[in-house]
């Protein structure tokens, strides 16, 4: 066995193989980091879009609630009557479209025995 490990062909081969594997591993890590960054950016964009849609929905919901109060006052409806009408409408909408029958709001209204409902 050669005492000078720098000139030993087996050692040189193993060192070169290790260097090659190291370069390959660094490339793979760089590719994975790039993929993670792309996925992160896509998820952030999706969350931002979802938040924007939710804000738009909340805005329109607040406008409809305000309009319902205004019409209720115009028609001289009591708060209790307006709340009962809303309760009935929530149940009706769920009957027309079954996806709304699976909501917490529907369960709350459907299981409520009084005319007052905590509608957000």
Buried (B, 14 or more C-beta within 10 A) or exposed (E): EEEEEEEBEEEEEEEEEEEEEEEEEEEEEEEEEEEEEEEEEEEEEEEEEEEEEEEEEEEEEEEEEEEBEEEBEEEEBEEEEBBBBBBEEBBEBBEEEEEBBEEEBBEBBEEEEEEEBEEE
